[in-house]
Amino acid sequence: MTIAVEAWRLREAARGAIVAGEPRRAFDLVSEAQETQATPAGGALLRLSAWLAASRDASGQ
């Protein structure tokens, strides 16, 4: 149960980082969450944060 809670907290922090406009930080957090306990929702969040980070890098922000 503790592992699941830690992964959930990391995913929640990643969601917050996306809202705050920090996709690279979100990617790092959700990557750690997925290493701790992989979930389908975490996989989707990982893909989203990777896409947002790449988009931001491509636009030079």
Protein Blocks (a to p, Z undefined) as FASTA:
>chain_A
ZZmmmmmmmmmmmmmmmmnopaklmmmmmmmmmmmogcfklmmmmmmmmmmmmmmmmnoZ
Z
